[in-house]
Amino acid sequence: MQSQATYNYKVVRQFAIMTVVWGIVGMLVGVIAAAQLVWPELNFAEWFYLGRLRPLHTNAVIFSFGGCALFATSYYVVQRTCHTTLFA
């Protein structure tokens, strides 16, 4: 008789939530940067220039959004394929 493995979905859920948060933040910065190309008067502060927002948008989307999505998927798949819980 096989016992049902209880998987640890807490860490997967936390990474999934942060994936959504970083996705919204990264895309919002991208929309602001794109709006500055259309309306140059939005460059009203030195820290708000397109040259500073573009790397922020790129890094937020690639590393934060992509990294959290990768870890959430990895932790979910490892538990399901190995039929075990995460060791912590």
VONULO-516899 format. One record per atom (N, C-alpha, C, CB): x, y, z; residue in one letter; atom name. Coordinates in Angstrom, 2 decimals. Glycine has a CB too. Example, Ala and Ser with C-alpha at 12.3 -4.5 7.8 and 13.67 -1.06 7.14 Angstrom:
<recs>
REC       x       y       z type atom
REC   13.19   -5.69    7.80    A    N
REC   12.30   -4.50    7.80    A   CA
REC   13.20   -3.30    7.80    A    C
REC   11.31   -4.47    9.05    A   CB
REC   12.85   -2.25    7.08    S    N
REC   13.67   -1.06    7.14    S   CA
REC   12.90    0.03    7.87    S    C
REC   14.08   -0.60    5.72    S   CB
</recs>
This chain:
<recs>
REC       x       y       z type atom
REC    0.83   -1.17    0.00    M    N
REC    0.00    0.00    0.00    M   CA
REC    0.88    1.25    0.00    M    C
REC   -0.95   -0.01    1.21    M   CB
REC    0.66    2.12   -0.96    Q    N
REC    1.46    3.33   -1.06    Q   CA
REC    0.83    4.46   -0.27    Q    C
REC    1.63    3.74   -2.53    Q   CB
REC    1.69    5.23    0.37    S    N
REC    1.18    6.38    1.10    S   CA
REC    1.26    7.63    0.22    S    C
REC    1.97    6.59    2.42    S   CB
REC    0.31    8.50    0.40    Q    N
REC    0.27    9.73   -0.38    Q   CA
REC    1.33   10.69    0.16    Q    C
REC   -1.14   10.38   -0.33    Q   CB
REC    2.23   11.15   -0.69    A    N
REC    3.25   12.10   -0.28    A   CA
REC    2.63   13.48   -0.10    A    C
REC    4.41   12.15   -1.30    A   CB
REC    2.98   14.14    0.99    T    N
REC    2.50   15.50    1.20    T   CA
REC    3.59   16.45    0.71    T    C
REC    2.15   15.77    2.72    T   CB
REC    3.28   17.18   -0.31    Y    N
REC    4.26   18.06   -0.93    Y   CA
REC    4.24   19.43   -0.25    Y    C
REC    3.98   18.21   -2.43    Y   CB
REC    5.38   20.08   -0.28    N    N
REC    5.52   21.41    0.30    N   CA
REC    5.23   22.46   -0.77    N    C
REC    6.95   21.61    0.91    N   CB
REC    4.01   22.95   -0.80    Y    N
REC    3.63   23.94   -1.80    Y   CA
REC    3.82   25.37   -1.31    Y    C
REC    2.20   23.73   -2.21    Y   CB
REC    4.22   25.54   -0.05    K    N
REC    4.38   26.89    0.49    K   CA
REC    5.46   27.66   -0.26    K    C
REC    4.71   26.84    1.99    K   CB
REC    6.60   27.05   -0.45    V    N
REC    7.70   27.73   -1.15    V   CA
REC    7.36   27.95   -2.62    V    C
REC    9.00   26.91   -1.03    V   CB
REC    6.64   27.02   -3.22    V    N
REC    6.22   27.19   -4.61    V   CA
REC    5.24   28.35   -4.72    V    C
REC    5.56   25.88   -5.15    V   CB
REC    4.30   28.45   -3.79    R    N
REC    3.32   29.53   -3.79    R   CA
REC    4.00   30.88   -3.58    R    C
REC    2.27   29.29   -2.70    R   CB
REC    4.98   30.94   -2.68    Q    N
REC    5.67   32.20   -2.44    Q   CA
REC    6.45   32.66   -3.67    Q    C
REC    6.61   32.07   -1.24    Q   CB
REC    7.12   31.74   -4.34    F    N
REC    7.82   32.10   -5.57    F   CA
REC    6.84   32.50   -6.66    F    C
REC    8.71   30.94   -6.05    F   CB
REC    5.70   31.84   -6.73    A    N
REC    4.70   32.20   -7.74    A   CA
REC    4.12   33.59   -7.48    A    C
REC    3.56   31.16   -7.76    A   CB
REC    3.88   33.92   -6.23    I    N
REC    3.39   35.25   -5.89    I   CA
REC    4.42   36.31   -6.24    I    C
REC    3.03   35.34   -4.39    I   CB
REC    5.68   36.05   -5.92    M    N
REC    6.72   37.02   -6.25    M   CA
REC    6.96   37.11   -7.75    M    C
REC    8.02   36.67   -5.55    M   CB
REC    6.68   36.04   -8.48    T    N
REC    6.75   36.11   -9.94    T   CA
REC    5.74   37.11  -10.47    T    C
REC    6.50   34.72  -10.57    T   CB
REC    4.53   37.06   -9.94    V    N
REC    3.49   38.01  -10.37    V   CA
REC    3.87   39.44   -9.96    V    C
REC    2.12   37.63   -9.76    V   CB
REC    4.37   39.61   -8.74    V    N
REC    4.74   40.95   -8.26    V   CA
REC    5.85   41.54   -9.13    V    C
REC    5.19   40.89   -6.79    V   CB
REC    6.92   40.76   -9.36    W    N
REC    8.03   41.27  -10.17    W   CA
REC    7.62   41.45  -11.62    W    C
REC    9.22   40.33  -10.08    W   CB
REC    6.70   40.64  -12.10    G    N
REC    6.20   40.83  -13.46    G   CA
REC    5.48   42.16  -13.60    G    C
REC    5.28   39.69  -13.85    G   CB
REC    4.64   42.48  -12.62    I    N
REC    3.91   43.75  -12.65    I   CA
REC    4.88   44.93  -12.54    I    C
REC    2.87   43.81  -11.52    I   CB
REC    5.84   44.84  -11.62    V    N
REC    6.81   45.92  -11.45    V   CA
REC    7.64   46.11  -12.72    V    C
REC    7.73   45.64  -10.25    V   CB
REC    8.16   45.03  -13.26    G    N
REC    8.99   45.12  -14.46    G   CA
REC    8.23   45.65  -15.66    G    C
REC    9.56   43.78  -14.79    G   CB
REC    7.01   45.18  -15.85    M    N
REC    6.22   45.65  -16.98    M   CA
REC    5.79   47.11  -16.80    M    C
REC    4.98   44.77  -17.17    M   CB
REC    5.51   47.51  -15.56    L    N
REC    5.14   48.90  -15.30    L   CA
REC    6.31   49.84  -15.62    L    C
REC    4.70   49.08  -13.85    L   CB
REC    7.51   49.46  -15.23    V    N
REC    8.68   50.27  -15.56    V   CA
REC    8.88   50.31  -17.07    V    C
REC    9.95   49.71  -14.86    V   CB
REC    8.62   49.20  -17.75    G    N
REC    8.72   49.18  -19.21    G   CA
REC    7.70   50.08  -19.88    G    C
REC    8.55   47.77  -19.71    G   CB
REC    6.49   50.13  -19.35    V    N
REC    5.46   51.01  -19.90    V   CA
REC    5.85   52.48  -19.68    V    C
REC    4.08   50.71  -19.26    V   CB
REC    6.39   52.78  -18.52    I    N
REC    6.83   54.16  -18.26    I   CA
REC    7.97   54.55  -19.20    I    C
REC    7.28   54.32  -16.78    I   CB
REC    8.91   53.64  -19.41    A    N
REC   10.02   53.91  -20.33    A   CA
REC    9.52   54.09  -21.76    A    C
REC   11.06   52.78  -20.28    A   CB
REC    8.56   53.29  -22.17    A    N
REC    8.00   53.43  -23.52    A   CA
REC    7.22   54.73  -23.65    A    C
REC    7.10   52.24  -23.85    A   CB
REC    6.54   55.13  -22.60    A    N
REC    5.80   56.39  -22.63    A   CA
REC    6.74   57.58  -22.75    A    C
REC    4.92   56.53  -21.38    A   CB
REC    7.94   57.46  -22.18    Q    N
REC    8.91   58.54  -22.30    Q   CA
REC    9.40   58.71  -23.74    Q    C
REC   10.09   58.29  -21.38    Q   CB
REC    9.39   57.64  -24.51    L    N
REC    9.76   57.77  -25.91    L   CA
REC    8.71   58.53  -26.70    L    C
REC    9.98   56.38  -26.53    L   CB
REC    7.45   58.36  -26.33    V    N
REC    6.36   59.05  -27.02    V   CA
REC    6.21   60.48  -26.51    V    C
REC    5.04   58.28  -26.83    V   CB
REC    6.28   60.66  -25.19    W    N
REC    6.13   61.97  -24.57    W   CA
REC    7.41   62.31  -23.82    W    C
REC    4.90   62.00  -23.61    W   CB
REC    8.35   62.99  -24.47    P    N
REC    9.64   63.31  -23.81    P   CA
REC    9.50   64.21  -22.58    P    C
REC   10.55   63.98  -24.81    P   CB
REC    8.38   64.89  -22.43    E    N
REC    8.23   65.75  -21.24    E   CA
REC    8.08   64.94  -19.95    E    C
REC    7.01   66.65  -21.42    E   CB
REC    7.96   63.62  -20.06    L    N
REC    7.92   62.78  -18.85    L   CA
REC    9.29   62.64  -18.20    L    C
REC    7.37   61.40  -19.19    L   CB
REC   10.35   63.09  -18.87    N    N
REC   11.70   63.08  -18.29    N   CA
REC   11.86   64.30  -17.38    N    C
REC   12.80   63.08  -19.41    N   CB
REC   11.19   64.28  -16.24    F    N
REC   11.18   65.46  -15.37    F   CA
REC   12.19   65.38  -14.23    F    C
REC    9.81   65.65  -14.80    F   CB
REC   12.78   64.24  -13.99    A    N
REC   13.77   64.12  -12.92    A   CA
REC   14.96   63.32  -13.44    A    C
REC   13.16   63.43  -11.66    A   CB
REC   16.12   63.58  -12.88    E    N
REC   17.33   62.93  -13.36    E   CA
REC   17.28   61.41  -13.18    E    C
REC   18.54   63.48  -12.63    E   CB
REC   16.72   60.95  -12.09    W    N
REC   16.65   59.51  -11.84    W   CA
REC   15.54   58.84  -12.63    W    C
REC   16.44   59.26  -10.36    W   CB
REC   14.75   59.62  -13.37    F    N
REC   13.60   59.11  -14.11    F   CA
REC   13.86   59.05  -15.61    F    C
REC   12.39   59.96  -13.83    F   CB
REC   15.11   59.27  -16.03    Y    N
REC   15.44   59.26  -17.46    Y   CA
REC   15.34   57.86  -18.03    Y    C
REC   16.85   59.82  -17.69    Y   CB
REC   15.15   57.80  -19.35    L    N
REC   15.04   56.51  -20.04    L   CA
REC   16.31   55.68  -19.86    L    C
REC   14.76   56.73  -21.52    L   CB
REC   17.46   56.33  -19.85    G    N
REC   18.73   55.62  -19.70    G   CA
REC   18.87   54.91  -18.36    G    C
REC   19.87   56.57  -19.86    G   CB
REC   18.15   55.37  -17.37    R    N
REC   18.18   54.70  -16.06    R   CA
REC   17.05   53.70  -15.89    R    C
REC   18.11   55.74  -14.94    R   CB
REC   15.93   53.95  -16.57    L    N
REC   14.79   53.05  -16.44    L   CA
REC   14.93   51.79  -17.30    L    C
REC   13.51   53.78  -16.82    L   CB
REC   15.59   51.91  -18.44    R    N
REC   15.69   50.76  -19.33    R   CA
REC   16.46   49.59  -18.69    R    C
REC   16.37   51.16  -20.64    R   CB
REC   17.64   49.81  -18.08    P    N
REC   18.30   48.67  -17.41    P   CA
REC   17.49   48.13  -16.23    P    C
REC   19.67   49.09  -16.93    P   CB
REC   16.79   49.02  -15.54    L    N
REC   15.94   48.57  -14.43    L   CA
REC   14.84   47.66  -14.93    L    C
REC   15.34   49.77  -13.68    L   CB
REC   14.20   48.04  -16.02    H    N
REC   13.15   47.22  -16.63    H   CA
REC   13.71   45.88  -17.10    H    C
REC   12.49   47.97  -17.80    H   CB
REC   14.83   45.92  -17.80    T    N
REC   15.42   44.69  -18.34    T   CA
REC   15.82   43.73  -17.23    T    C
REC   16.63   45.02  -19.21    T   CB
REC   16.50   44.23  -16.22    N    N
REC   16.94   43.36  -15.12    N   CA
REC   15.77   42.85  -14.29    N    C
REC   17.91   44.11  -14.22    N   CB
REC   14.76   43.68  -14.09    A    N
REC   13.59   43.24  -13.32    A   CA
REC   12.85   42.13  -14.04    A    C
REC   12.64   44.41  -13.05    A   CB
REC   12.72   42.25  -15.35    V    N
REC   11.99   41.23  -16.10    V   CA
REC   12.82   39.96  -16.24    V    C
REC   11.59   41.75  -17.48    V   CB
REC   14.08   40.09  -16.59    I    N
REC   14.90   38.89  -16.83    I   CA
REC   15.21   38.16  -15.54    I    C
REC   16.20   39.27  -17.54    I   CB
REC   15.81   38.85  -14.59    F    N
REC   16.32   38.17  -13.40    F   CA
REC   15.26   37.97  -12.32    F    C
REC   17.47   38.94  -12.83    F   CB
REC   14.48   38.98  -12.03    S    N
REC   13.50   38.84  -10.95    S   CA
REC   12.29   38.03  -11.39    S    C
REC   13.05   40.21  -10.47    S   CB
REC   11.64   38.46  -12.47    F    N
REC   10.46   37.74  -12.96    F   CA
REC   10.85   36.36  -13.45    F    C
REC    9.78   38.54  -14.08    F   CB
REC   11.84   36.28  -14.31    G    N
REC   12.27   35.00  -14.86    G   CA
REC   12.86   34.07  -13.82    G    C
REC   13.27   35.22  -15.95    G   CB
REC   13.64   34.62  -12.90    G    N
REC   14.25   33.80  -11.86    G   CA
REC   13.23   33.21  -10.91    G    C
REC   15.25   34.61  -11.08    G   CB
REC   12.28   34.02  -10.48    C    N
REC   11.23   33.52   -9.59    C   CA
REC   10.38   32.47  -10.28    C    C
REC   10.35   34.66   -9.09    C   CB
REC   10.07   32.69  -11.56    A    N
REC    9.29   31.70  -12.30    A   CA
REC   10.07   30.40  -12.45    A    C
REC    8.91   32.24  -13.69    A   CB
REC   11.36   30.50  -12.69    L    N
REC   12.20   29.31  -12.83    L   CA
REC   12.27   28.53  -11.52    L    C
REC   13.62   29.71  -13.27    L   CB
REC   12.45   29.22  -10.40    F    N
REC   12.52   28.53   -9.12    F   CA
REC   11.17   27.92   -8.73    F    C
REC   12.99   29.49   -8.03    F   CB
REC   10.09   28.63   -8.96    A    N
REC    8.76   28.09   -8.64    A   CA
REC    8.50   26.82   -9.44    A    C
REC    7.66   29.13   -8.92    A   CB
REC    8.81   26.86  -10.72    T    N
REC    8.61   25.68  -11.57    T   CA
REC    9.52   24.54  -11.14    T    C
REC    8.86   26.03  -13.03    T   CB
REC   10.77   24.86  -10.84    S    N
REC   11.73   23.82  -10.45    S   CA
REC   11.31   23.13   -9.16    S    C
REC   13.12   24.43  -10.29    S   CB
REC   10.93   23.92   -8.15    Y    N
REC   10.53   23.32   -6.87    Y   CA
REC    9.26   22.49   -7.01    Y    C
REC   10.33   24.40   -5.83    Y   CB
REC    8.36   22.89   -7.86    Y    N
REC    7.14   22.11   -8.09    Y   CA
REC    7.47   20.80   -8.80    Y    C
REC    6.12   22.93   -8.90    Y   CB
REC    8.26   20.89   -9.86    V    N
REC    8.57   19.70  -10.68    V   CA
REC    9.42   18.70   -9.90    V    C
REC    9.29   20.12  -11.96    V   CB
REC   10.38   19.17   -9.13    V    N
REC   11.25   18.25   -8.38    V   CA
REC   10.43   17.44   -7.38    V    C
REC   12.36   19.03   -7.64    V   CB
REC    9.52   18.08   -6.69    Q    N
REC    8.70   17.35   -5.72    Q   CA
REC    7.81   16.31   -6.39    Q    C
REC    7.84   18.31   -4.92    Q   CB
REC    7.22   16.68   -7.53    R    N
REC    6.29   15.77   -8.20    R   CA
REC    7.01   14.61   -8.87    R    C
REC    5.47   16.53   -9.23    R   CB
REC    8.14   14.86   -9.51    T    N
REC    8.82   13.78  -10.22    T   CA
REC    9.58   12.85   -9.29    T    C
REC    9.78   14.36  -11.25    T   CB
REC   10.08   13.39   -8.18    C    N
REC   10.82   12.55   -7.23    C   CA
REC    9.92   11.93   -6.16    C    C
REC   11.91   13.36   -6.56    C   CB
REC    8.65   12.33   -6.12    H    N
REC    7.69   11.82   -5.13    H   CA
REC    8.20   11.99   -3.70    H    C
REC    7.38   10.35   -5.40    H   CB
REC    8.70   13.18   -3.41    T    N
REC    9.22   13.47   -2.09    T   CA
REC    9.00   14.95   -1.77    T    C
REC   10.72   13.11   -1.98    T   CB
REC    9.13   15.31   -0.51    T    N
REC    9.00   16.71   -0.13    T   CA
REC   10.37   17.37   -0.18    T    C
REC    8.38   16.84    1.28    T   CB
REC   10.36   18.69   -0.10    L    N
REC   11.62   19.43   -0.08    L   CA
REC   12.27   19.27    1.28    L    C
REC   11.39   20.92   -0.41    L   CB
REC   13.56   19.10    1.29    F    N
REC   14.31   18.97    2.53    F   CA
REC   14.78   20.36    2.95    F    C
REC   15.52   17.99    2.38    F   CB
REC   14.36   20.80    4.11    A    N
REC   14.79   22.12    4.58    A   CA
REC   14.92   22.11    6.09    A    C
REC   13.80   23.22    4.13    A   CB
</recs>
